[in-house]
Amino acid sequence: VSSYRYEGDEVNLTLAKAEAKILHEKISNKAYNDDDLIRILATRSKAQINATLNHYKDAFGQDINKDLKADPKDEFLALLRSTVKCLIRPEKYFAKIIRLAINKRGTDEGALTRVVATRAEIDLKIIADEYQRRNSVPLDQAIVKDTTGDYEKMLLAILGHDDA
């Protein structure tokens, strides 16, 4: 599966306004898996999505994620909310994923490894800063507390610890 996503900073405000209206209409009609809704979230640049979602909030009075909480037990809606969160503030989203992977009985090694490894060359430093801001503990300390051995050393090396 792949999707074309323009990564530039150019924003079309007319398109943002029109697509905010489409998103609101689809969500109001509970047409959560509508092709237009999926297309907008899957193909627009981060800058365009932010403009669209800002207009959505201005025009309709609340964040799109509040409107997507119509049925908190609906897994598809949960995925849509996660998609929107990841598009808007990826560092906040991934810091939460790491927190959830560490702060439970036993480490969710799959989730922790996936975030650290896939974000290493993109924005892991920003994610680590966000993790510390939200949890009052540096990410490397949280990893040391929750992991051991070669797995711990690998994660610390990816985080940039030369002594790992």
C-alpha positions as CSV (number, residue, x, y, z in Angstrom):
1,V,0.0,0.0,0.0
2,S,1.3,3.4,-0.8
3,S,0.0,6.9,-1.1
4,Y,1.2,10.0,-2.8
5,R,1.7,12.8,-0.2
6,Y,3.1,16.2,-1.2
7,E,5.6,17.1,1.5
8,G,6.0,20.8,0.7
9,D,4.9,23.8,2.8
10,E,2.5,25.2,0.2
11,V,-1.1,25.5,1.4
12,N,-4.3,26.1,-0.6
13,L,-6.7,27.8,1.8
14,T,-9.7,27.4,-0.6
15,L,-9.0,23.7,-0.7
16,A,-8.6,23.6,3.2
17,K,-12.0,25.3,3.6
18,A,-13.7,22.9,1.1
19,E,-12.1,19.8,2.6
20,A,-12.9,20.8,6.1
21,K,-16.6,21.0,5.0
22,I,-16.3,17.6,3.4
23,L,-14.8,16.1,6.5
24,H,-17.5,17.6,8.7
25,E,-20.2,16.4,6.4
26,K,-18.9,12.8,6.3
27,I,-18.3,12.7,10.1
28,S,-21.8,14.2,10.8
29,N,-23.3,11.5,8.6
30,K,-21.1,8.8,10.3
31,A,-19.6,8.0,6.9
32,Y,-16.3,7.3,8.5
33,N,-14.9,5.0,5.8
34,D,-16.0,7.3,2.9
35,D,-13.4,7.6,0.1
36,D,-13.2,11.4,0.3
37,L,-12.5,11.3,4.1
38,I,-9.8,8.7,3.6
39,R,-8.3,10.5,0.5
40,I,-8.0,13.8,2.4
41,L,-6.3,12.2,5.4
42,A,-4.1,10.0,3.2
43,T,-2.9,12.3,0.5
44,R,-2.6,15.9,1.9
45,S,0.7,17.3,3.1
46,K,1.2,18.0,6.7
47,A,0.8,21.8,6.1
48,Q,-2.4,21.3,4.1
49,I,-3.9,18.9,6.7
50,N,-3.1,21.4,9.5
51,A,-4.8,24.2,7.5
52,T,-7.8,22.0,6.9
53,L,-8.1,20.9,10.5
54,N,-7.6,24.4,11.8
55,H,-10.4,25.5,9.5
56,Y,-12.5,22.6,10.7
57,K,-12.1,23.7,14.3
58,D,-12.8,27.4,13.4
59,A,-15.9,26.6,11.3
60,F,-17.5,23.8,13.3
61,G,-16.5,24.7,16.9
62,Q,-14.3,21.8,17.9
63,D,-11.4,19.6,17.0
64,I,-12.1,16.8,14.5
65,N,-10.9,14.2,17.1
66,K,-13.8,15.2,19.4
67,D,-16.2,14.6,16.6
68,L,-14.5,11.2,15.9
69,K,-15.2,10.1,19.5
70,A,-18.9,9.4,18.7
71,D,-18.3,5.8,19.6
72,P,-15.2,5.3,21.8
73,K,-15.3,1.5,21.4
74,D,-15.3,1.7,17.6
75,E,-11.8,0.5,16.5
76,F,-12.0,2.2,13.1
77,L,-12.7,5.5,14.7
78,A,-9.8,4.9,17.1
79,L,-7.6,4.4,14.1
80,L,-8.9,7.6,12.5
81,R,-8.2,9.5,15.7
82,S,-4.7,8.1,15.8
83,T,-4.1,9.0,12.2
84,V,-5.1,12.6,12.8
85,K,-3.0,12.8,16.0
86,C,0.0,11.4,14.2
87,L,-0.4,13.8,11.3
88,I,-0.8,16.9,13.5
89,R,1.8,16.3,16.2
90,P,3.8,13.1,15.5
91,E,6.2,13.7,18.4
92,K,3.3,13.8,20.9
93,Y,1.7,10.7,19.3
94,F,4.9,8.6,19.3
95,A,5.8,9.8,22.9
96,K,2.5,8.4,24.0
97,I,3.1,5.1,22.1
98,I,6.4,4.8,23.9
99,R,4.8,5.6,27.3
100,L,2.1,3.0,26.7
101,A,4.8,0.4,25.7
102,I,6.9,1.0,28.8
103,N,4.3,1.7,31.5
104,K,2.5,-1.6,31.6
105,R,3.2,-5.0,33.0
106,G,6.0,-6.2,30.8
107,T,7.4,-4.1,28.0
108,D,5.6,-4.0,24.6
109,E,8.9,-4.6,22.8
110,G,7.3,-4.5,19.4
111,A,5.8,-1.1,19.8
112,L,8.9,0.3,21.5
113,T,11.3,-1.0,18.9
114,R,9.0,0.1,16.0
115,V,8.9,3.7,17.2
116,V,12.6,4.0,18.2
117,A,13.8,2.3,15.0
118,T,11.5,3.9,12.5
119,R,11.8,7.4,13.9
120,A,15.6,7.3,14.6
121,E,16.6,9.4,11.6
122,I,13.5,11.5,11.4
123,D,12.5,13.0,14.7
124,L,13.5,10.7,17.6
125,K,15.2,13.6,19.4
126,I,12.0,15.6,19.3
127,I,10.0,12.6,20.5
128,A,12.5,12.1,23.4
129,D,12.1,15.7,24.3
130,E,8.3,15.4,24.2
131,Y,8.5,12.2,26.2
132,Q,10.5,14.0,29.0
133,R,8.2,17.0,28.9
134,R,5.0,14.9,29.3
135,N,6.4,12.3,31.7
136,S,9.1,14.2,33.7
137,V,11.6,11.4,33.0
138,P,14.2,11.4,30.2
139,L,13.4,8.7,27.6
140,D,16.8,7.0,28.0
141,Q,16.2,6.6,31.8
142,A,12.8,5.1,31.1
143,I,14.3,2.7,28.7
144,V,17.1,1.7,31.1
145,K,14.5,1.2,33.9
146,D,12.3,-1.0,31.7
147,T,14.8,-3.0,29.5
148,T,18.0,-5.1,29.9
149,G,20.9,-6.6,28.0
150,D,21.5,-6.2,24.3
151,Y,18.0,-4.9,23.7
152,E,18.6,-2.0,26.1
153,K,22.0,-1.3,24.5
154,M,20.5,-1.3,21.0
155,L,17.8,1.1,22.0
156,L,20.3,3.4,23.8
157,A,22.6,3.3,20.8
158,I,19.8,4.3,18.5
159,L,19.0,7.2,20.9
160,G,22.6,8.3,20.5
161,H,24.3,7.1,23.6
162,D,27.9,6.4,22.7
163,D,28.5,4.4,25.9
164,A,25.7,2.0,25.1
